[in-house]
Amino acid sequence: MREKRPNLPASIIASIRARKSRGAGAFAALPDRPAGMLVASYNVHKCVGVDGRFDPARTSHVIREIGADVIALQEADTRFGERRGLLDLAWMERETGLFPVPISGVSKAHGWHGNVVLFREGLVRDVHQVKLPGLEPRGALMTELELKDGSTFRIIAAHLGLLNRSRQQQARMILDILRSREEHPTVLMGDLNEWRLGDRSSLNTLATVFGLPAAVPSFPSRLPVLALDRIMANRPGLIEVVETHDSALARLASDHLPIKAVVKLGSSPIAAASEIG
């Protein structure tokens, strides 16, 4: 196994260590708060709803509705040019306590090829930005969070391509990178653009490490029939039931519904990560 080398510049790591979490009070007031760490994935469709209206504020309110501790967003930047970010991240931090995992090499974008990971508590140990192969510009973010008890939780946020051959290549690259790194509890989530099973399915490739994920229809948002969005774990029992966040606002704000699941990392992962740094 190759030695793990931090991909995040030391200056960014230092700034995260010095930063304290905010917004926890509003988050703690959410009703029906699940026990454990709530993770979610949401393709925000560049903040364009099924009504054809560009409305980043509406998208942000759906994210607040979900109340996740960690959320992976796809299509949160413009696709071409400067890849400008579309959300008000200052509002997001103020209203939800979530702020983005920092990335290097971009100026105005929120994430890496449209992928953004927002988290509420923990210490960012490493971020690996992955440019995925294929004809379309696709990427993934591999993030390691250190909790207060010193344990590590890894999140892989990905948006796979529309072409089957590309998805197969992308899935293999994600597994190759993961196998070269130290083993930790890991959740892979995102818009995988795959609902089929069988030898030609990218889900079958990913199953060698993550098992077959739950099929929860999330697309199209008004009448979901295809399970394009997935949350999957590298350990049995790490995640509980995967379900959609199905609200009136979510059905309107994007052509995908968000999906969510509770992660069980031992005793009280949220309490164990009560402070950044």
N, C-alpha and C positions, 0 to 999 in steps of 0.2 A: 504494500500500500504506500502511495506517495505521501510524503510529509505535507500536511495541510498548511498552506500559506495564506494569510489574510489577503483578500482581494480589495478590501476597503482601505483607502488612504488613511494614514495615522491621524491626519488633521481632522478628518470627518469623525473617526472613532472618538477622538478627544472631545469633540463638540457634543457628541451624543452622551458621553459619560457625564458631562457637565450639565446636561439639560434635565430638568425635573418634569415629571408628568403633570399635566393640567387637565381639568375637566372631569376628574374622577367623581366629584360630587354629583354631577348631573347623571353620570353613567350609573352610579350606585342606586339611583332612584328609579331605574327602569323596573317596571312590573314584571313578575314571573321570571326573575333572573335565574338562568340555569346554573347548576353547580358544575364547576369546571371552566375550561377555557372555551369560549364560543368563537369558532372560526367560520368564515364565510367567503364565498366567491361570487363575483358579480361582473358580468359583461355590461358595461354602461352604454355601449353603442354610441360612443362619442357624444353622450348626453342628448341624443336625439330620440324622442319618444315615438311610440307607435302612431301618434297623431301628427308626426312629421315636424314637431316643434323642438328646436334646440333650447334646452332649459337646464343648465347646470345646477341651479338651485333646487329644482325638483329631484334631480339625481342625488344631490347631497342629503336631502330630507329622507330619501329611501335608505341611504346608508345609516343615517341616524336612527331610523326605525329599527333596523336590524340589531343594533346594539352589540356588535361583535367586538371581541378583544383583538382579533387579527382579521383583516379582510384583504383579499386579493382582488384587485380590479383589473379588468381588461378594457382596451380601447378608451383609456382615460386621457390620451393625448391625440392631437391631430396626427394624421397618418404620414403626411409628407412635409417637406420643407423643414422648419425648425422644430417640428414635433412639439408644438406648444401645448402645455398642460391646460385642461379645460375646467378644472374644479377650483374652488376657493379653499385652499388648504388651511388658511388661517381660520376661516369659519369652521372648518371641519375639526380642527384641534380645539377650538373654543367650545363648540357645541357637543362634541363626542369624546374628547380626550384622545383622539386618534391623530397620529402624525406619520408621515411617510418614512419608510426605510430609505436612507440616503443612498444615492448612486453617483458615480463619477462619470465625467465625460459628456454631460448634457448641460445646457444652459436654461432653457425655458420649459423643458418637458418635465412632467411629474415623475415618469417612470422610464423603464427600459422597453422600447418597442411597444409602448402602450400599457405595459404591465406595471402596476403600482401595488406595493404592499404597505398597508397602514396598520400600525400596531399601537396599543394603548400603554403597555407597561413591559419592562424588560430592558436588557442591555444588548445592543447590536454588536455581536462579536465579528461577524463577517458577512459580506454580500458578494455573491458571484454573479456577474451579469453574463448571460449566455445568449449568443446570437445563434438561433436555430437554423439548420439547413433547410433548403426548399426554395421555390420560386417566389414566394411572398415574403415580405419583411416580418419575420416572427422572432420572438425572444422569450426568455424565461429569467426569473430572478430566484436565486437560491440564497436564502437568508437564514442565519443562525442567531437565535435569541438566547441570551443567558438569563436564567431566572435567578431570583434572590438566593435560592438554596444552592446555586452553582451549577444546576443541571442545564442542559442545552436542548432547545427545541428548534428543529429545522423546518422551514417552510419553503416549498418550491411552488412558485406561482408561474403558470405557463398559459400560453394561448397557441394552440397547435393550428396547423394550416387546413385549408379546405380540400387539398388533394391527398388522397390516401397514401401515395408514395411518400409525400413530404411528412405526413404524420408518423409513418413508420420510422423514417430517418430521425425525426425529432425525438420520438420516444426513446430510440436507441441512444442518442446523444445524452439525454437526461440521465439514463441509467448508467452510461459509461462514466459520466462525471460523478454521479452519486457513489458509485463503487470505488472511485479513487480517493474518496474522502472518509474520514472517521465516521463510524456508525453512530447515529443518534436517532431518537424518536423523530420521525419525519412525516409530514403531511404534504401531499401533492394536491394542488387544487387549481382550477381554472376552467376556461372554455376549451375543451379538448376536441370539439367538433367531431366527435365520434359517438355514434349510438349503436353501431353494429358490433357483433361479436364474431368469433371465428379466427382462422389463421391469418387472414388479411387485415385484421383489426389492430389498430395501435393499442387498444385496451389489452389485447392478448399479450403484446410485447411488455407492457407495463406491469402485467399481472405477475411476472416472474419475481418482482420485488414487492409490489403493492397489493397483490391479489386483485380479484375482479371487484370493481367499485359498485356501490349501490346505484341502480338505474332510477333516477328521480327526474321525470320529465320537467324541463324548465324552458322549453322553446316550442313555439312562440309564446310570449308571455300571456296573451289573452286567452289562449286555449292550448296549454303545453302538452305536446305529444312526444317530443324528442328529448332524450337525456344527453344534451350536448355538454352540460356543465357537470363537473365531477369533483368530489372530495374523497381522497383515498389515503391510506396510511400504510407504513411499512411494518407495522406490528399489529397482531390481532388484539382487539379490544381497545386500541388507542382512541378510536372515534366511536361515538354512539350514532344513533339513527340520523341519516342525512335527510333533510327535508327542504322544501322551498320556503322562501319568505314570500308569502302570497298575500299582498295587500292591494287595495284599490290603486294606490299610488304606484306601487311596483309594477302592476299590470300595464300602467300607462307610460312610465318613465323610460323603458327600454324594451327591446324585443326579446330580451332574456329576463327571466325571474332570477333573483339571487337564490343561492342555495347555502345551507348552513349546517353545522354539526358541532357537537360538544366533544372536546378533546379531554381525555383523562390522563394526566401526567403524574399520577400519584396523589398525594395529599394536597389539596387546595392550591392548584397552580396559580390562581389569581392572587391569593394571599402571598404566595412565595415570590411574586414579582411586583411587590408593592411600590417599588421606586426605581427610577432609571439611575444607574450609577451607584 
